[in-house]
């Protein structure tokens, strides 16, 4: 359920920020199984998706193969990561750049953000999805791990549910970095305010109305203070 909430909210937030933009050139760094790439292609945008995980990229390719020809023609999937984009693509190559769930695995997000900002055309959008440092204590506290909760106040490091070492960002720090690379903060949302601590394999509600209400509650919380400030993830948009 957590992944469904994440993907659905991110898609809605992207749609809101892209309203009125047609046939955009989109780069999706860390496209994973292609969920957002395919949604954007269905909406008429031209998407280049990049991922270094062969299994995830294979799933994206399989999902793309099920799409109608007009959608397939608007998507290119490549094996690689964001560090290679400077060699593959020239400045101002894209109208929209997505970097979702990637910065948390880098020791310092600033060089990657600067590299991606150079790929944006004038008026372009940079969409970042990061772990919220100001909410790091909530997950261990909900699990009753008070030692880890106290430690989370002092660090930006944590282990995710896969057991991988990761890092969290503060909105204020990202805003400074975005300003420095001439892609100042335009808007931001919270993602997963209420459902971040649901069990790992918990399925979404079967009842369609209940699921719609859950998503509406998460969507409203993600755009409303103070709720969005303690979301597990931050969805941050910069505009060139």
N, C-alpha and C positions, 0 to 999 in steps of 0.2 A: 504493500500500500504506500509506503514512503516514496518509492520510485514513481508510482503513478501520480501522487500529489506533486512531486517535484516537476515531472515532465509537463503535467497539465498546467500548473501555475506559470512555469517558464514560458510555455507556448502562449498563454493568454497575455502575459506581460510583454513578450516580443510583439505580438499582434498589435497591442496598444501603441507601442513605440514606433512601429512601422506603418501605422495607419496613414493612408494617402501615398505611400511609396510603392511603386510598381516595378516589376522586373529588376530587382536589386541584385547586384553581384555580391554573393555572401560567401564568406570563408568560415567554416566551422572547425575550429581546432579542438581535437579530442572529441570527435563526433560520436564515439562509442557505437551503439547499434543503429545510429542514424535517425533517431526519433525526431529531433528538431530539424535536421536537414531535409527529411522527407516532407514534413509539414510545410516547411517554407517552399519547397519545390512545388508542392500541390497548390500553394497560393500564388504561383507564377514567378517565383524568384529563381535565380540561377546559382546553384550551391556547389561549392567545392568542400568536401568533407575530408578531414585528415585524422588518422588515428594510428598509433604505434602498436596497438594490441591486435594481433592477427585474428583472434577469435571474435573480438568485437567488430572488426572490420568485415570479417566474413559474414557475420549476422546482418550488418548493414547492407552488404552486397546482396544477400539473399532476400532481404526485405525490399530492396530496390527492384529486384527482378520481378516482384509481384505487382509492381506499379504499372499503370498504363504507359504507352510509349512516350507521350508528351511530357510525363513526369520524369521518366528515365533519361530523356534527352537533356533535362535541366540539371542533372546531378553528375558530378565527377567525384569518385572516391579514391583517395591516395593513401599509401602507407608511409607514415612519417610522424613528425611531431612539430610543434611550434618553432623549435630552434632552426628548422630547415627552411622556414617560410621566406626568410630574407634572401636565400639563394634561389628559391623557386619563383618568387613573385617580385615584381618591381614596386616602387612607391606608388601609392594611389591606385592600386589594382582592384580594390574592393569598396563597395558602398557600406557593407556591414561585416563586422568581424565578431564571431562568437568565440569565447574562451570559457567554457563551462566545466567546472570540476577539474581543472588543470593546475591553476596557480597554487592550490593547497599542497601539491607535491614538489614544489620548487622552494629552495631555501630562501630565495629573494624574488619576489614577483616583479620588481621594477624593470629589470632588463627585458623580460618577456612583454610586459605592457608597452614599453617603448618601441620594441620591434614591431608589435602588432599595430601600434598607432601610425607607424610609417606606411603601412599598407592601406590605410584609409584614404579614400578620396575626400576632397572638401565637402563638408556636410555629412560625412559618414558617421556611423554609429559603432561604438565598441560596447559589446555586451559581456560582462564578467559575472560568473557565478562562483562565489567563494564561501568558505566556512566563516561564520561570524565569531570573531574572537570574543565579543562581548557576551556571547551566550555559551561559551565553552563549559562553564560549570554546571549548566542545567542537565545535560545528559547523564554525567556520573552521579549527580545529586538525585535524579529520578530513580537511578538504580541502587541508591543507598550507599554509594561509594564516596563517603565524605572526605576521605583522604585525597582522592583524585579531584573532587570538587574544589577543595581548598587549593590544591596545586594549580588548578586551571586559572585561578585569579592571577597567578604569577608568571604565566608562560603563554606563548602562542602555539606551543607544540601539543600534539595529542595523537592518539592511535584511533583510527577509524574502526568501523565494525568488521572490516576485513583483516584487522590486525596490522595495517600498514601505518608507518609513521607519516604524519601529515602536519600541516601548519594552517593557522587561521589568520584572517585579516580583519582590521578595523576599518570601518567606513571612512573615518577621518583620515587615515593614512592613505587609503586608495584615492580619496579626493585630492590630496596633495600631489600624489604621483600623476594622476590624470591631468591636473593643471600644468604640471611641469612638462608633459609631453604634448601639450596643446590640444588635449581632448577632455575639456573640463566636464565635471560631473553634471549630467542632465537630469537624472531621476534615479531612484532606487526603490526596491521592493524587498520585503522579507519573504522567504520561502520555507514552509513547514514550521509554523508556529505551534500548532496543536498536535500534530501527528509524528513529530520527530522521535518520540520515545515509544512508539508502538512496537510490538515484538517483531523480530527480524522477518519472519515469514508470514506475518498477518496479511490476509487477503483483504481487498477492498470490499465494502458492503455489496451484497448481491442486489439488494433493492435499489433500483435506479434513482428513485427520489431521494433516498438517504445518501447515496453517493453524491448526487448533485448538491445537496445541502452541505455535506462535508466540504466539498470543493469551494462552494460559495463562502463558507465560514473561513476557510484558509485564504481564499482570495481577498476577502475583506480585511482580515487580520494583516495580510502582507502589504497592505497599502495604508494601514491605520496605525498611528502612534497611540500608545506606547508598544503595541503588540509587535509590530515589525522589527522593533529594536532588539527583541530577544528571539527572533527567528533563528533556526539552525543555520540557514544559508542566507546570503545577501545577493540579490540580483541587481547589479550596478550598471548603469548606462552612462557612457561618456559620448560627447558629440564634438566632432572636429569642426 
